[in-house]
Amino acid sequence: MRTVKHEKTLYIAAEGTGGLGARVRSWLTAHRVDSVEDFKLYPGAMNLLSVADLETIVAACQMFGFTRIVVDTLRRSMPDAEENSAKEVGAVVSNLGRIYEETGARSTVIHHANKNGGYRGSSAMFDDSDNVLKMERDRERDPLRAVLTVEKTKDGQEATPLGLRLAEVGDSLVIAEIEDVKRTDASLAFVLEFVIDAGSTTKKELEDAGKVSGIGRAAVRKALDSGLADGLIEQASSRSPIVPSAGLKWARKKAS
């Protein structure tokens, strides 16, 4: 289990306000709670280059004791400014620093990637950030799975990528499961290798082999389910043997 720090959060939803209600209801339903006391949502944009808006944020932090501000997104929070400008993005960073100095509230800024998955606009935000996390969804392979990767961390060890499993709850999606990507990928690689070498096997044989290799039963079962869902291995029924798919055989042949 990971230890997390509880923070009183102000979430500035500068975009996508039309779907906020559905997202909030889905999250509350998934977590079986009626409300979250230390989370306040502001449905609109605040200009991080405006002195008046900065003073409003500072006053809100001081009045309600916010320790975390989430800005969603960078582009909508710097209207009439150019996100490719290091000077203007740098000014946003400086203003967030001012909020921290005056209130102790740290900021998390959400920023979209470009079409190639890289960093969009000036690198000033990336360069001046203490931590940078990147979340990507594999819409072709599994539209309900995403991977969260730490791209940069200033004062800490390199973190293991996390796999996020999304689930449909009501009219929106919520994170339903968090898994260690490296561990999951290693378990899947073991299962695929075992199945293709054996030609035909059973779940018990896989679990026994996993135990010998130091891979737990739960990890083997999760990797087995993943391999079946992705069409890498096949099983006609719960009592049928587990066999490699034609696609997996072809990939193994090409690799060798």
C-alpha positions as CSV (number, residue, x, y, z in Angstrom):
1,M,0.0,0.0,0.0
2,R,1.2,3.5,-0.8
3,T,1.0,6.2,1.8
4,V,-0.7,9.3,0.5
5,K,-1.0,12.8,1.9
6,H,-4.4,14.2,2.5
7,E,-4.8,17.7,1.2
8,K,-7.6,20.3,1.1
9,T,-8.0,20.9,-2.6
10,L,-9.3,23.6,-4.9
11,Y,-10.0,22.3,-8.4
12,I,-10.2,25.0,-11.0
13,A,-12.1,23.3,-13.9
14,A,-11.4,25.8,-16.7
15,E,-12.6,23.4,-19.4
16,G,-15.1,20.7,-19.8
17,T,-17.5,22.2,-17.3
18,G,-20.5,20.8,-19.2
19,G,-19.6,17.2,-18.1
20,L,-18.5,18.0,-14.5
21,G,-21.8,17.1,-13.0
22,A,-21.7,13.6,-14.5
23,R,-18.1,13.1,-13.5
24,V,-18.7,14.1,-9.9
25,R,-21.8,11.9,-9.5
26,S,-20.0,8.9,-11.0
27,W,-17.0,9.4,-8.6
28,L,-19.3,9.7,-5.6
29,T,-21.3,6.6,-6.6
30,A,-18.1,4.6,-7.2
31,H,-16.7,5.5,-3.8
32,R,-20.1,5.2,-2.0
33,V,-20.0,8.7,-0.4
34,D,-22.4,11.6,-0.6
35,S,-19.8,14.4,-0.6
36,V,-16.1,15.2,-0.1
37,E,-15.6,17.9,2.5
38,D,-12.0,18.9,1.6
39,F,-12.6,19.1,-2.1
40,K,-14.0,22.3,-3.7
41,L,-14.7,22.6,-7.4
42,Y,-14.7,25.9,-9.2
43,P,-16.5,25.5,-12.5
44,G,-14.8,28.1,-14.6
45,A,-11.5,29.6,-15.6
46,M,-9.1,31.8,-13.6
47,N,-6.5,33.8,-15.5
48,L,-3.2,33.0,-14.0
49,L,-1.7,36.1,-15.6
50,S,-4.3,38.4,-14.0
51,V,-3.4,40.2,-10.8
52,A,-7.1,40.3,-9.8
53,D,-7.6,36.6,-10.3
54,L,-4.4,35.8,-8.5
55,E,-5.6,37.8,-5.5
56,T,-8.9,35.9,-5.6
57,I,-7.1,32.6,-5.5
58,V,-4.8,33.7,-2.7
59,A,-7.8,35.0,-0.7
60,A,-9.7,31.6,-1.2
61,C,-6.6,29.6,0.0
62,Q,-6.2,31.8,3.1
63,M,-10.0,31.7,3.8
64,F,-10.6,28.0,3.3
65,G,-7.1,26.6,4.1
66,F,-6.5,25.0,0.7
67,T,-3.1,23.2,0.5
68,R,-3.5,22.0,-3.1
69,I,-4.7,23.8,-6.3
70,V,-5.4,21.9,-9.5
71,V,-5.5,23.9,-12.7
72,D,-7.4,22.2,-15.5
73,T,-6.0,23.2,-18.0
74,L,-2.9,25.4,-18.6
75,R,-4.2,26.7,-21.9
76,R,-7.6,27.8,-20.6
77,S,-5.9,29.5,-17.6
78,M,-3.8,31.8,-19.7
79,P,-6.3,33.4,-22.1
80,D,-4.9,35.8,-24.8
81,A,-1.4,34.5,-24.0
82,E,0.7,32.2,-26.1
83,E,1.5,28.8,-24.7
84,N,4.6,28.6,-27.0
85,S,6.1,31.7,-25.3
86,A,8.6,30.8,-22.7
87,K,8.1,34.3,-21.2
88,E,4.4,34.0,-20.7
89,V,4.4,30.4,-19.5
90,G,7.3,31.4,-17.2
91,A,5.1,34.1,-15.8
92,V,2.4,31.6,-15.0
93,V,5.0,29.5,-13.2
94,S,6.1,32.5,-11.2
95,N,2.6,33.4,-10.3
96,L,1.9,29.9,-9.0
97,G,5.1,30.2,-7.0
98,R,3.7,33.5,-5.5
99,I,0.5,31.7,-4.5
100,Y,2.6,29.0,-2.7
101,E,4.8,31.7,-0.9
102,E,1.7,33.5,0.3
103,T,-0.5,30.6,1.2
104,G,1.6,27.4,1.3
105,A,-0.7,25.9,-1.4
106,R,1.1,23.9,-4.1
107,S,-0.2,23.6,-7.6
108,T,-0.9,20.8,-10.0
109,V,-1.3,21.9,-13.6
110,I,-3.0,19.7,-16.2
111,H,-1.6,20.2,-19.7
112,H,-2.6,18.4,-22.9
113,A,0.1,16.6,-25.0
114,N,0.6,17.4,-28.7
115,K,-0.6,15.1,-31.5
116,N,2.6,13.0,-31.3
117,G,2.2,12.5,-27.5
118,G,5.0,15.0,-26.7
119,Y,5.0,18.2,-24.7
120,R,2.9,21.0,-26.2
121,G,4.1,24.6,-26.3
122,S,7.0,26.1,-24.4
123,S,9.0,23.7,-22.2
124,A,9.1,26.4,-19.4
125,M,6.4,24.6,-17.4
126,F,8.2,21.2,-17.7
127,D,11.6,22.7,-16.9
128,D,10.4,24.6,-13.9
129,S,8.1,21.9,-12.4
130,D,9.2,19.8,-9.5
131,N,7.3,16.7,-10.8
132,V,5.9,15.9,-14.2
133,L,3.5,12.9,-14.7
134,K,2.1,11.7,-18.0
135,M,-1.1,9.7,-18.5
136,E,-1.7,7.9,-21.8
137,R,-4.6,5.8,-22.9
138,D,-4.2,2.9,-25.4
139,R,-7.5,3.4,-27.3
140,E,-6.8,0.8,-29.9
141,R,-5.7,-2.0,-27.6
142,D,-7.8,-1.3,-24.6
143,P,-9.8,2.0,-24.4
144,L,-10.5,1.6,-20.7
145,R,-6.8,1.3,-19.7
146,A,-4.3,4.1,-19.1
147,V,-0.7,4.2,-17.9
148,L,0.5,6.9,-15.5
149,T,4.3,7.5,-15.8
150,V,6.6,9.8,-13.9
151,E,8.5,11.8,-16.5
152,K,10.4,14.0,-14.0
153,T,10.9,14.1,-10.3
154,K,13.0,16.6,-8.4
155,D,13.4,15.2,-5.0
156,G,12.6,11.5,-5.0
157,Q,13.3,8.1,-6.4
158,E,12.0,7.1,-9.9
159,A,8.5,5.7,-9.5
160,T,7.1,2.6,-11.1
161,P,4.5,3.3,-13.9
162,L,1.0,2.7,-12.7
163,G,-1.7,1.0,-14.8
164,L,-5.1,2.6,-14.4
165,R,-8.2,0.6,-15.2
166,L,-11.2,2.8,-16.0
167,A,-14.8,1.7,-15.4
168,E,-18.1,3.1,-16.6
169,V,-20.1,4.3,-13.6
170,G,-23.3,6.1,-14.5
171,D,-22.6,8.6,-17.3
172,S,-18.9,8.8,-16.8
173,L,-15.6,7.0,-16.1
174,V,-13.8,6.5,-12.8
175,I,-10.5,4.8,-11.9
176,A,-11.5,1.3,-10.7
177,E,-8.1,-0.3,-10.3
178,I,-4.4,0.6,-10.0
179,E,-1.7,-1.8,-10.8
180,D,2.1,-2.0,-11.1
181,V,2.7,-1.9,-14.8
182,K,6.2,-3.4,-14.7
183,R,5.1,-6.2,-12.5
184,T,2.0,-6.8,-14.6
185,D,4.0,-6.8,-17.8
186,A,6.5,-9.2,-16.4
187,S,3.7,-11.6,-15.3
188,L,2.1,-11.4,-18.8
189,A,5.4,-12.1,-20.5
190,F,5.8,-15.2,-18.2
191,V,2.3,-16.5,-19.0
192,L,2.7,-16.0,-22.8
193,E,6.1,-17.6,-22.8
194,F,4.9,-20.6,-20.8
195,V,1.8,-21.1,-23.0
196,I,3.6,-20.9,-26.3
197,D,6.4,-23.2,-25.1
198,A,3.8,-25.7,-23.7
199,G,1.6,-25.5,-26.7
200,S,-1.4,-26.3,-24.5
201,T,-1.7,-25.9,-20.7
202,T,-4.2,-25.3,-17.8
203,K,-4.7,-22.6,-15.3
204,K,-3.4,-24.8,-12.5
205,E,-0.2,-25.6,-14.5
206,L,0.3,-21.9,-15.0
207,E,-0.2,-21.1,-11.4
208,D,2.2,-23.9,-10.3
209,A,4.9,-22.7,-12.7
210,G,4.3,-19.1,-11.6
211,K,4.9,-20.1,-8.0
212,V,8.2,-21.8,-8.9
213,S,9.2,-18.5,-10.7
214,G,8.2,-16.3,-7.8
215,I,5.0,-15.0,-9.4
216,G,1.9,-15.2,-7.2
217,R,-1.4,-16.8,-8.1
218,A,-3.2,-13.5,-8.3
219,A,-0.6,-12.0,-10.7
220,V,-0.8,-15.1,-12.9
221,R,-4.6,-15.0,-13.1
222,K,-4.6,-11.3,-13.9
223,A,-2.0,-11.8,-16.6
224,L,-4.0,-14.7,-18.0
225,D,-7.2,-12.6,-18.1
226,S,-5.2,-9.9,-19.9
227,G,-3.8,-12.3,-22.4
228,L,-7.2,-13.7,-23.2
229,A,-8.8,-10.2,-23.5
230,D,-6.1,-9.1,-25.9
231,G,-6.5,-12.2,-28.0
232,L,-2.9,-13.4,-27.4
233,I,-4.0,-16.7,-25.9
234,E,-7.2,-18.6,-26.3
235,Q,-9.5,-20.8,-24.2
236,A,-12.7,-22.1,-25.7
237,S,-14.3,-22.6,-22.3
238,S,-13.3,-22.7,-18.6
239,R,-12.6,-26.4,-18.9
240,S,-10.7,-26.2,-22.2
241,P,-6.9,-26.0,-22.4
242,I,-5.2,-22.7,-22.8
243,V,-3.4,-22.4,-26.1
244,P,-1.5,-19.7,-28.0
245,S,-3.4,-17.7,-30.6
246,A,-2.3,-17.7,-34.2
247,G,-1.2,-14.1,-33.8
248,L,1.1,-15.0,-30.9
249,K,2.6,-17.9,-32.8
250,W,3.3,-15.6,-35.7
251,A,4.9,-12.9,-33.5
252,R,7.1,-15.5,-31.8
253,K,8.2,-16.9,-35.2
254,K,9.0,-13.4,-36.5
255,A,10.9,-12.6,-33.3
256,S,13.1,-15.7,-33.7
